[in-house]
């Protein structure tokens, strides 16, 4: 089973360069609920996690590149991704860089460098 990445309504899984995909998850704690226990350890409630997904896409056709560009103009985008199982989150910080890779048979193909960041995903979405 390969890596799955669907940004908005565009499935870009087939374009992923396999060694250029990462999904990093880090815990988010409620600092206001923190306290120091009798052993001097700081205890906090884990309320969720933040996620950063990075991918390099190769040979992206014109239609898919245009669709991605359009999606990335929004303030946020819904993404379904592998981490390692499939999960879904709303990503608020998105970055897309497109560079023309080649022209073949009158068609353009792009390389896309994507970075998506969800600042907070509630604990119940784990």
Helices and strands as residue ranges (DSSP letters): E 5-7, E 10-11, G 13-15, E 16-36, E 42-61, H 62-71, E 77-82, E 86-91, E 93-104, E 107-122, G 123-125
